[in-house]
Amino acid sequence: MRTHPILSAVPRVAPHPASEDERWLDRLSHDPQVERRTLVANLLATPASIEPKYFYDALGCALFGAICELPEYYPTRTERAIFEANRAEIASVLGRGKTLVDLGAGDCAKAAGWLPWLTPARYVAVDISTDATAPALDRLAAAFPEIEVRGIVTDFSRGIELKRDLAEGPFTFFFPGSSIGNFSRDFALSLLTDIARHCRGHPGSGLMIGVDTPKDPARLIAAYADALGVTAAFNRNILNHVNHALGTDFLAEAFVHVAHYDAERQRIEMYLEATRPQTVRIDGIARRFDAGERIHTENSHKFTPEQFSAMLERAGFRHVRVWQDAARDFAVYCAT
């Protein structure tokens, strides 16, 4: 875990105040019927699955925020420490005065820490929803009046196409939080290739990205199955969200949270496991879940620096730098 909360939110474009409409470009290609059919098909399949985007209703976002503060959940604080220890050096590698493109911006808090160091001429927050990002952009516009701030609403979990909306380069793409790990390895490579394609032809453009590393399975499982049960509540809440979205009647309390580490695939897998038989009406179809049957909700892939550097190079980046904490628990890459 964890996909950035707003990166994976169910599309909900909240209107921004009319006086600032020009700040937002809506590029969200969203067909509610297609989304519904996909969700229904995944639930009726064997094994069943739910896309991680359905984690993030209002309660899910609040629970995710709590997860990031748990002692077991090391990625957020470790990435932050790497940033703090290496800001000047990273800024010198990336260069200043460019357009900073924040992928999965959310509340823009991580990017805000970089604005004084990268001094971008333009900051572009890219997200699937304006719910958290719109007020954050208002705050950044007031705090950094010298920076042009913009927002683009799109679902880049389907791919990135921003060329028509970005000013002439150079660009610095910012993708923190190991969100890349929630995608399949093939799609992660495709996404990185899309980013490299946007950088091509704009000398000085590049990417800063945070990525989690493989480690002791016990530590990984603890990070995704904390002692207080916050992650368990977060995982079960996805069923409440699905009930709201589809009108289904899942009993969230009849499922337990399961976190498993697949060492061969180097990924955490999260499931909801039925504790007793349950029949759920899904779009008019009765779907029985037997005791012990699982619904897959998330993967979180881990990469060694060698593996991820090679992936960046396959995507089209030629120069890769990496910074890590002393324990090598996390890595931050700059690729140009």
C-alpha positions in Angstrom: 0.0 0.0 0.0 -0.7 2.5 -0.9 -2.2 4.2 -3.9 -2.5 7.8 -3.3 -6.0 8.4 -1.9 -7.1 10.8 -4.6 -5.3 9.0 -7.4 -7.7 6.1 -6.8 -10.8 7.9 -5.8 -14.1 7.2 -7.5 -14.5 10.0 -10.0 -16.3 12.9 -8.4 -15.6 16.3 -9.9 -16.7 18.9 -7.4 -17.3 22.4 -8.9 -14.8 25.0 -8.0 -15.8 28.6 -7.3 -16.8 30.4 -10.5 -14.1 33.1 -10.0 -11.4 30.4 -10.3 -12.8 28.1 -13.0 -9.9 28.9 -15.3 -7.6 27.1 -12.8 -9.0 23.7 -13.7 -9.0 21.6 -16.9 -11.5 18.7 -16.9 -9.9 15.8 -18.9 -11.8 13.1 -17.1 -13.1 10.6 -19.6 -15.6 8.8 -17.4 -18.5 6.6 -18.4 -20.5 5.8 -15.2 -22.1 2.8 -16.9 -18.8 1.3 -18.0 -17.4 1.8 -14.5 -20.5 0.1 -13.0 -20.3 -2.8 -15.4 -16.6 -3.3 -14.6 -17.2 -3.3 -10.9 -20.1 -5.8 -11.2 -18.1 -8.1 -13.4 -15.2 -8.1 -11.0 -17.5 -9.0 -8.1 -19.2 -11.8 -9.9 -15.9 -13.3 -11.1 -14.2 -16.1 -9.3 -12.0 -15.0 -7.6 -13.8 -11.7 -7.0 -11.9 -8.4 -6.9 -12.6 -4.7 -6.3 -10.3 -2.0 -7.8 -8.5 0.1 -5.1 -10.1 3.3 -6.3 -13.2 2.2 -4.3 -11.2 2.5 -1.0 -11.5 6.2 -1.1 -14.8 7.5 0.0 -14.7 10.2 2.7 -14.2 7.6 5.5 -11.6 5.7 3.5 -9.6 8.9 3.0 -9.7 9.6 6.7 -8.6 6.0 7.5 -5.8 6.3 5.0 -4.6 9.4 6.7 -4.6 7.5 10.0 -2.6 4.6 8.5 0.1 7.0 7.4 0.7 7.9 11.0 0.9 4.4 12.4 4.2 3.1 13.8 4.1 0.1 11.5 3.6 2.0 8.3 7.1 3.2 7.5 6.8 4.4 3.8 5.4 7.8 4.4 7.8 8.9 7.1 10.8 7.2 5.4 10.1 9.0 2.1 9.7 12.3 4.0 13.1 11.8 5.7 14.8 11.1 2.4 13.3 14.3 1.0 14.4 16.3 4.0 18.0 14.9 4.0 18.5 15.4 0.3 16.4 18.4 -0.9 19.3 20.6 -2.0 21.1 17.8 -3.9 17.8 16.5 -5.6 16.9 20.1 -6.5 20.3 20.6 -8.2 19.8 17.4 -10.2 16.2 18.3 -11.3 16.9 22.0 -11.9 14.8 24.9 -10.9 12.2 27.2 -12.6 10.4 24.4 -14.5 6.8 23.2 -14.6 6.2 20.9 -11.6 3.6 18.2 -12.6 2.2 16.5 -9.4 0.7 13.1 -10.3 -2.0 12.1 -7.8 -1.6 15.5 -6.0 -4.3 15.0 -3.3 -3.9 17.7 -0.8 -0.6 18.9 -2.5 1.3 18.6 0.8 4.2 16.7 -0.5 4.7 19.0 -3.5 4.4 22.1 -1.2 7.6 21.1 0.5 9.4 21.2 -2.8 8.1 24.6 -4.1 10.7 26.7 -2.3 13.5 24.4 -3.5 12.4 23.8 -7.1 11.0 27.3 -7.5 8.8 26.2 -10.4 7.3 28.8 -12.8 4.2 26.7 -12.9 2.7 24.0 -10.6 0.2 21.6 -12.2 -1.8 19.3 -9.8 -3.1 16.2 -11.6 -5.8 14.2 -9.9 -9.0 12.3 -10.4 -11.0 14.6 -8.1 -10.9 18.2 -7.0 -12.3 17.3 -3.5 -8.9 17.7 -1.7 -6.9 19.3 -4.5 -9.1 22.4 -5.1 -8.7 23.9 -1.6 -5.1 23.0 -1.6 -4.5 24.9 -4.8 -6.2 27.9 -3.3 -3.8 27.8 -0.3 -0.7 27.4 -2.6 -1.8 30.2 -4.8 -2.0 32.5 -1.7 1.3 31.2 -0.3 3.3 31.3 -3.6 1.8 34.2 -5.7 4.8 34.1 -8.0 3.9 30.5 -9.1 1.1 29.9 -11.6 -1.0 27.0 -10.1 -3.3 24.9 -12.2 -5.2 21.7 -11.8 -6.0 18.9 -14.3 -8.8 16.4 -13.5 -8.1 13.0 -15.2 -7.8 9.3 -14.3 -4.2 8.6 -15.2 -4.6 5.0 -13.9 -5.8 4.5 -17.5 -2.7 6.2 -18.9 -1.3 9.7 -19.1 -2.0 12.1 -21.9 -1.2 15.7 -20.8 0.7 17.2 -23.8 -2.1 19.5 -24.9 -2.5 20.9 -21.4 1.1 21.5 -20.4 3.0 24.6 -21.4 6.2 24.2 -23.3 8.8 22.3 -21.2 10.9 21.6 -19.4 8.8 19.6 -16.9 9.5 17.9 -13.6 7.0 15.1 -13.0 6.5 14.3 -9.3 5.1 10.9 -8.3 5.7 10.2 -4.6 4.4 7.6 -2.1 5.2 4.4 -4.0 1.8 4.7 -5.8 3.5 3.1 -8.8 3.6 -0.2 -6.8 -0.2 -0.5 -6.9 -0.2 -1.1 -10.6 0.8 -4.3 -12.4 4.5 -4.3 -13.4 3.5 -4.1 -17.1 1.2 -1.2 -16.5 3.8 0.5 -14.3 6.3 0.3 -17.2 3.6 1.7 -19.6 2.9 4.6 -17.2 6.6 5.4 -16.9 6.9 5.2 -20.7 4.1 7.7 -21.0 5.9 10.1 -18.6 9.2 9.7 -20.6 7.2 10.4 -23.8 6.0 13.7 -22.4 9.6 14.6 -21.4 11.0 13.8 -24.8 11.7 16.8 -26.9 11.8 19.1 -23.8 15.5 19.1 -22.7 15.9 19.3 -18.9 12.6 17.4 -18.2 12.5 14.5 -15.8 10.8 12.5 -13.1 11.1 12.3 -9.3 9.4 9.2 -7.9 9.3 7.4 -4.5 9.3 3.6 -4.5 9.1 1.0 -1.7 11.7 -1.8 -1.5 11.5 -5.5 -0.7 12.3 -6.3 3.0 11.6 -8.7 5.8 8.1 -10.1 5.1 7.2 -9.7 8.8 7.8 -6.0 8.6 5.9 -5.7 5.3 2.9 -7.6 6.6 2.9 -5.6 9.8 2.8 -2.4 7.7 -0.4 -3.7 6.0 -2.0 -5.4 9.0 -1.4 -3.0 11.9 -2.0 -4.0 15.5 -4.8 -1.4 16.0 -6.7 -2.7 13.1 -6.9 0.6 11.2 -5.9 -1.1 7.9 -8.5 -3.7 8.5 -11.2 -1.1 8.9 -9.9 0.7 5.8 -10.1 -2.6 3.8 -13.6 -3.5 5.1 -14.9 0.0 4.4 -14.5 -0.7 0.6 -17.6 -2.9 0.9 -19.6 -0.1 2.4 -18.5 2.1 -0.5 -19.5 -0.7 -3.0 -22.9 -1.0 -1.2 -23.4 2.7 -1.8 -22.2 2.6 -5.4 -24.2 -0.5 -6.5 -27.0 -0.9 -4.0 -25.5 -4.2 -2.9 -25.9 -5.6 0.6 -22.5 -6.8 1.7 -22.1 -7.2 5.4 -18.6 -5.7 6.0 -18.4 -7.1 9.5 -18.7 -10.7 8.0 -15.3 -10.3 6.3 -11.8 -10.1 7.8 -8.8 -8.3 6.5 -5.9 -10.5 5.2 -2.5 -9.2 4.1 -0.1 -11.7 2.4 3.4 -11.2 1.0 4.2 -13.0 -2.2 8.0 -13.2 -2.1 8.3 -14.5 -5.7 6.3 -11.5 -7.1 7.7 -9.1 -4.5 4.3 -7.8 -3.6 1.9 -7.4 -0.7 -1.6 -8.7 -1.6 -4.7 -7.5 0.4 -7.9 -9.5 0.6 -11.2 -9.6 2.4 -12.0 -13.1 3.6 -15.6 -14.2 4.3 -16.0 -15.5 7.9 -19.3 -17.2 7.1 -21.4 -18.0 4.0 -23.1 -14.9 2.6 -25.3 -14.3 -0.5 -25.1 -10.8 -2.0 -27.4 -9.3 -4.6 -25.1 -7.8 -7.2 -26.9 -5.9 -10.0 -29.9 -8.3 -9.6 -27.7 -11.5 -9.5 -27.3 -13.6 -6.4 -23.6 -14.1 -5.7 -22.7 -16.6 -2.9 -19.5 -16.1 -0.9 -18.5 -19.2 1.0 -16.7 -19.1 4.3 -13.0 -18.6 3.5 -13.6 -17.1 0.1 -11.6 -14.0 -0.6 -12.1 -10.7 -2.5 -8.9 -9.2 -3.8 -8.6 -5.5 -3.1 -5.0 -4.4 -3.6 -1.5 -5.2 -4.6 1.6 -3.3 -3.6 4.7 -4.2 -5.6 8.2 -3.7 -4.1 11.3 -3.0 -6.2 15.0 -3.1 -5.5 16.9 -0.1 -6.8 18.5 -2.2 -9.5 15.0 -3.4 -10.7 13.4 0.0 -10.7 16.4 1.7 -12.3 16.2 -0.8 -15.1 12.5 -0.2 -15.5 13.1 3.5 -15.8 15.7 2.9 -18.4 13.4 0.6 -20.3 10.8 3.3 -20.2 13.1 5.7 -22.0 15.0 7.6 -19.3 18.7 7.7 -19.7 20.1 9.2 -16.5 18.9 7.7 -13.1 19.9 8.8 -9.6 18.7 7.2 -6.4 18.6 8.2 -2.8 17.8 5.9 0.1 17.5 6.0 3.9 20.2 4.2 5.9 18.2 1.1 6.4 17.4 0.9 2.6 13.7 0.8 3.4 12.6 3.2 0.6 14.1 4.8 -2.4 13.6 8.2 -4.2 14.7 8.3 -7.9 15.4 11.2 -10.2 15.3 10.2 -13.9 16.0 12.5 -16.9 
